[in-house]
Amino acid sequence: MNRAQKPTLILYLLLLTTLLLPITGHAWWNDDWNYRKKISLDTSAEGVPITSHLTNTPVVVRLHSGNFPYFLDVKPDASDIRFIAADDTTPLKHHVEIFDAATGITVIWVQVPYIDAREAAGSKNNYFWMYYSNAKANTIADSAGTYDINQTAVYHFSELSGLPQDATAFGHHAKTSSIKLGVPGLIDNGAEFNGSANIVIEKNPAISLNPETGFTFSGWLRLSESQGQSIILSQSANDRTFEIGVSADRVYARTTENQQETKVAAVSPLAVDRWHHIAVSISKDLKLFIDGAEVASTPVSFAVINGDITLGATAGNNGFKGFIDEVQFSNIARNADWIRLSAGSQGPDSKLLQYGEDESASAGGGMAEYFALLWSLLGAIQPEGWVVIAIIVIMGLVSADVIINKSFALTRTERADKLFMEGFAERFNQEVASANAGLAQDSADSKHSALFQIYAAGVKELHALQRLLAGQDSQQPVALNTLSLEVIRSALDAELVAQTNHLNERLVLVTIAISGGPFLGLLGTVVGVMITFASIAAAGDVNVNTIAPGISAALAATVMGLVVAIPSLFGYNHVATRVGKRISIMEVFVDQFLSRLAMIQANAEGARHAA
């Protein structure tokens, strides 16, 4: 690589970096909010590991004096708390279960639109923002909106008395209840069962066991004493029963139909006075999960069971003795990752959420978030997108190399032409005076002068013709006829074409980058969009927050195509203008050379006639 080529790559990378910098480095969702906190979701082995992407998943945000010492900056009803997606634009649905600034305890449920699996390249960038401190903010929290359409009932047991309320949009509130509320639970308050107490939830198709769609129950359980046989949940209709219970401190789940039983049971007993996450899913298989891990599974076949759901005793004292918290029902069979995330994220020792430092709106620092978003975007680009981007980058580097080196070459040529023209008249008279006169010794810059190359070609052709017409031994110039001048013009034109081609050499590579870059980028975007929609169709979930990452990553190819094409277009126009100017100068020089030659020949002819 010569000295002119060394700056090429550095200059191009500097230009590319400049184009990628944000117009403003301070990203802030809304200036009415004074502070924010970054909350990351760790789906690696150190957090809550999952192997599939989850959408519209509710997670628990727990604030306490250890991770949030700024309760006094929040309105007393927490109505100024907002949760914003990683794009720092999209508000997330949420609702507050408890906010107690005096004790420094807060539990807020937030629906996260998209959680990456641990294998995903961008899984370490799972995060969202919590904004707070805005005295003018109004309450917009909505418990019903926090859950997806398949979440048919959720009971937080946060009430101090009365009937337990359903937090979902379905409104499946308890029909009757004899349990004790207001007791300490796992998340906030919980419900206490004494063996004869229960909750009855009125039957509804949305919470029935339907083999076509499936069913999932999950909740937190704490045995207050060792139990031989007790019921946690039951639902019956038309000689068909679904039941979850405890036998010898071991959790079981079973379905019965016409006295035919299908049952799964845990091998290990539950520890007394310790909270455990219990989940049961039913579709083609009856599966039992304890603390997020599948412990038993068996094929199952059953008809629809649409009856009242009873939590606790069904008769006498056959009910569970202990505490229950955060009971949830779904009308689909949730996958293992969804259950694992629930078990690993809802407890007080959850490692899913990592709470970052609090930031002020006036402190700046948005540049880091910008680059974090950019890094996340790059991580979402598919392999075919990287192939297209790699081709575009190569085209851009080649284009930059041509433009920069051509600019340096034109500068050298302009300088050398200027030096040549300063002594052209005197040199012309000396070097065409004798048929055997040669070209004077060239200067160091002569090889870079296009005018000198044309001049040299004309002088050599002139001397060759004079020797041919007068004989090899003649020392006197011979008058040239019209045909001889045309021969010299042909030599000048040939060199003019050669110099023009040299000036335009490789510029076609720049035009390829200008026209081909955007089209290649568009190809990468179209392919990326197709794959994104195909993935959405396969997953069966249509959500702007799941579509947006794929679409934005796909658009990166088009952006890269434009990033290459736009500077290439400007550079090409600049170089082409300078090349056109040099060509015009060379054409004028050819005419000037022939005019001087014709004048000298005419003077020589007149002198001979006078003699």
Beta strands, then each sheet from edge to edge (+ up, - down):
strand 1: 35-41
strand 2: 54-64
strand 3: 82-85
strand 4: 94-100
strand 5: 105-115
strand 6: 127-132
strand 7: 151-155
strand 8: 176-177
strand 9: 180-184
strand 10: 189-194
strand 11: 198-201
strand 12: 215-223
strand 13: 229-237
strand 14: 240-247
strand 15: 250-257
strand 16: 260-265
strand 17: 275-282
strand 18: 285-290
strand 19: 293-299
strand 20: 309-312
strand 21: 321-330
strand 22: 353-360
sheet 1: 3+ 6- 1+ 22-
sheet 2: 2+ 5- 4+
sheet 3: 7+ 21- 10+ 9-
sheet 4: 7+ 21- 12+ 17- 18+ 19-
sheet 5: 8+ 11- 20+ 13- 14+ 15- 16+
end
